[in-house]
Amino acid sequence: MKFRGKEIKLSWRNIIGAFLFITLVFAIIFTIINLIQAPPEDMIHDDTTKTKSDYTLRLVQSLLGLFVMMIPSIIEKKFSIEIPDFMGIMYFLFLYCAIYLGEYKDFYYVIPYWDMILHAFSAVMLGTLGFELVYLLNNIERFKLNLSPFFVALFAFCFAVTVGSLWEIYEFVVDGALGLNMQKFALQDGSLLLGREALKDTMEDIIVDTLAALATSVVGFFYMINKSHFLKKKEEKAFKENQSMAGQV
């Protein structure tokens, strides 16, 4: 497709990215309107009415979503590398499920284990990204890496768990700064949880992140081992065929 003399490459990644961007922009506009109109929290006497803190959380998540959805494009331009389309699609779908469906459609409360499902999905996505990063860096001359399958899998695992842990730190900081409840240390009615119950959501997220990242790393490790063996056999077969042809000549 050409637009004003410029060729635009259409792909599912671009379409889904544009859909996510438009969704978040409209969500931000409506959230700001609702935040202005929301009654003070001390005037709310039921659990169904959204409070100013609810809309503040939605606004923070949406603004963060707009920023982080640009990260793949920034990385591609800055480091002159191309992120696979399937990774971009996974990334955009995760943001849509986490921000729009989770916060705006209340899937965190409506769908059982929605938060755990998203954490498992994100860990798989980040683990896969860890493998892709090594592959991409290995194809750049100045970075040229030669890591064994074990260390590639270890890097993917550590990368996924680290990003998951950083997300929990982000939730803790934002909860403290803005008085939100991203780490679910309080019930919907505002009642504070105590002891292990207050830690349950955070620890469950970290455990799910770790297990999903471990599973992804193990699968990736055996995939690399099998691929290495396949390529080695292919090279040996090609070498024998060349030797046979040379002998016939």
N, C-alpha and C positions, 0 to 999 in steps of 0.2 A: 504494500500500500504506500502511495506517495501523498504527501501533504505539503503544499507550498514548496515543492522542489526537494523536499527531504523524504528519504525513504524510512518508513517506520516498520520495524519488525514486530508482527503480531504473534503472540504465543499465549498459551494458557497461563503462563507465569505473569505476563503483562496484564491480561484480562482480569485475573484474580486479584492482582495487586491494585489495579484501578478500582475494582469493586470494593476492596477493603478500604482504600483511601477515601472514597466517596462515603462509605458507611460511617467511618470514623469522623469525618468532617460534619456530617449531619447529626451524628450522635453528640458531638461536642456542642453544637449550636443548641440543640434541644436540652442538653444537660445544663448549660448556662442559664437558659430561660427557667428551667425547673428549680435550679439552685436559688435564683433570685426570688421565686415565688414560694419556695418551701417555707412552712411555718417553723418557728423556733422549736427546738427539740423538747423543751419543757411544756409545750402546749400539745404534744402528741400523746394520746392515751391508748393507742392500739398498735399492733405489730405489723399492720399492712401498709400504713402510710410511710412513705419514704422521708427520711430526715435530711437535713443539710449535709451531714457527714456521709450519707449514702451517695448523694449527688457529687459531693467533693471527691469521693473515691472513684466514681465513674469518670469524672473530669480528669483526674490525675492519670488513671489507667489509659484513657483515650489519647491524651496528649503524649504520654510515654509511647503508646502504640504507634502514633504518627511518626515519632522520632525513630524508634527501633526498626520500623518497616523500611526505612531508608538506608539502614546499615549495609545490607548486601550491595546496593548500588554504589555506596561510598567506597567500600572495600574493592569492588571491581575497578572503579576509576582510579583510586589511589595506588593500588598495587598492580594494575594492568593484568588482572586474572579474571577468568570467567567462572562464576559459580554455576553449577549445573541447574537446569530449569527445575528438575524434580525437587531439589533442595529448596529453591525459592518458593515453589508451590506448597511444600510442607510447612515452610516458615510462615507464609501468609495465612494458611488454613489454621495453624496453631493460634496466631494472633486473633483471628476472627472468632475462634471457639472460646478463647480465654477472655477476651475483652467484651465483644458484642454479645455472644450467647451467654457467657458466664456472668457478666455484670448487668447487662441491660435486659436480658431475658431470664435472669435469675436461675440459670442452669445449675449454679453451685448449690442451690437449695432445692430445686425441682428434680434434678437428675441425681440419683444416688451415685456417690463416688465420682462425680464429675471432676472434682479437683484432682483426685488420684489418677484418673484416666489421663488428664492433661499433663500431669507431671511425668507419667510413664511415657506418654507420647513425646514430650519435650526431651526427655533423657535419650530416647531412641534417636530422635532427630539430631541432638547434639553429638551423640556418639558417632552417628553416621557422618556428621560434619567433621568430626575429628579425623576420621579416615580420609575424607575428601581433602582436608587441609594438607595432610602429609602428601597425598597424591599431587595436589596442585603445586606445593612447594618443590616437590621433587622434579617437576617439569620446568621450573624456573632455574636457569643456569646458575645464578648467583647464590641460590639456596641449596642446590643439589644435595638431597639427603639419600642415605642408603641404610635405612633402619630395618631390622628384622621384623617379621610379622608380630612377634611378641611385644616389642617396644612400640610398634604402631598401635596395637590393641591397647597397650597400657596408656599411651598418650590419649587415645580416644576416650578411655574410661575416665582418666583424671580430668580431661577437658570437660566432659559432660557433668561430672560431680562438682567440679569447681564452679561452673556457671550456675548450676542448681543451688549451690550454697550461697553464691553472690546474690541470687534472687531472694533467698530467705533474709539475707542481711538488708537488702533493699526494702522488703516488707517491714522488717523490724524498725528501720530508720523512719520510713514514711508513717507508720502507725504512731510512733512517738512524736514526730514533728507535727502531724496534722490531726492527731486524735482519731485515727481510723482503726479498722478491725480486720486488716488483711490477713493476719496470722490467726484469726478466729480464737482469740483469748477471751472473748465475751460472746454471750448468746445474742440472738436477734433482738431480744428485749433490753439488752444492755447489761444484763447480769454478768459479773466477772466470774470466770472459771478459776479454780484454785489448784495448786499442786501440779500433778502430772496431767490433769485434764487441760490445763492452760498451755502445756507444752505439746499436747497430743497432735495438733494439726501440723505444727512445724516439724516435729520428728517423723511423722508419717510421710510428709513430703520428701524429707531428706532420704528416708529409707527407700521409698518408691523410686526416687531419682537414682539412688545407688544400685538397686537391683536391676532396673531397666537398663542402666548404662553398662552394668556387668554383662547382662544377657547380650546386648548389642556388641560389646567388645569380643565376647567369646565366639559369637556367630561370625563376626568380621575376621577374627583370627583364623578360624578353620577355613573360611572362604579364601583368604590369602594363601594359606598353606596348599589347598587344593589347586588354586590357580597357578601357584608357583610350580607344583608338580606337573600340571598339565602343560605349561609352557616349556618346562624342561624336557618332557617326553616329546613334545612337538619339535623342539630344536634337535634332539637326538635323532628323531625320525628323518628330519630334513637333512641332517648331516650324513646319515647312512645312505639316503637316496642319492645325495651328491657324490659320495664315495663310489657308489655302485655305478652311477653314470660315468664317472671319471675312469673306472676300471674297464667299462665297456668300450670307451673311446681308445 
